[in-house]
Amino acid sequence: MKVGILGGGQLARMLALAGHPLGLKFAVIDPAPDACAFSVAEPMCGAWEDRELLNRMAACADVVTCEFENVPAESLWYLAERVPTYPPPEAQAAKRDRLKEKQLFGELEVPAPAHQAVSSPAELHEAVERLGLPLVLKTRSYGYDGKGQRVLTGREDIEAAAQTLRAPMIAEQFVRFSREVSIVAVRGRNGQTAYYPIAENVHSQGILFTSRCRPSDPVEHLARGYAARLLDRLGYVGVLAIEFFEADGRLLANEFAPRVHNTGHWTI
């Protein structure tokens, strides 16, 4: 079997290295000529939107996945019409827009920080009035590892942010959490679901620093329940992670990742 992967970073490389002992082969699309997964898979260097490359992938792969949430959902829809593609493109489309992601959590009654869409200075001021300060202002797309976000704590921050608004944003209430945890879940094509124990995570400058496995943690049942709602709603196939803030004994969903996840590295 050959697995096609959109994205050629460290997660694609780890997928390939884990799959080789199982007899799996891999092909990878990535725009970077030095993508680290190219050395362990058939390299296809070019844009994720390149139809010629996508057709080559569909012709050679038995199944396709992605290792990076900023891969265009349109590319996954295109592939899904030609070859089994997991996770479903709908999951990628929801993940690429932080507002849609939060709306999905709301639809499933998964608690999340209070938030509001912001696309103008007036809407930013409305969000400050409604959500209070401090406030986290995030780009709706293309943000990861702390990129594309800033914390507003006072009038100077608000005015500076208002003057530099260039794209649709989302404002989120600042959460004073006791810790960050995540759960990694997997769902098969037959709907069978499995979970790893939750991980307790520490970030430094917006980037994951440590993850520690916490078997039998008191909040694991909550995390599993919320993950199950998301997996079932999306008809999900593959690995998914959800990151949570724990505050006052509650879990608030920060974001989900429709892919293998760095808070699950301890499982390797």
Buried (B, 14 or more C-beta within 10 A) or exposed (E): EBBBBBBBBBBBBBBBBEBEEEEBBBBBBBBEEEBBBBEBBBBBBBBBEBEEBBEBBBEBBEBBBBBBBBBBBEBBBBBBEBBEBBBBBBBBBBBBBBBBBBBBBEEBEBBBBBBBBBEEBEBBBBBBEEBEBBBBBBBBBEBBEBEBBBEBEEEEBBBEBBEEBEEBBBBBBBBEBEEBBBBBBBBEEEEEBEBBBBBBBEEEEEEBEEBEBBEEBEBBEBBBEBBBBBBEBBEBBBBBBBBBBBBEEEBBBBBBBBBBBBBBBBEE
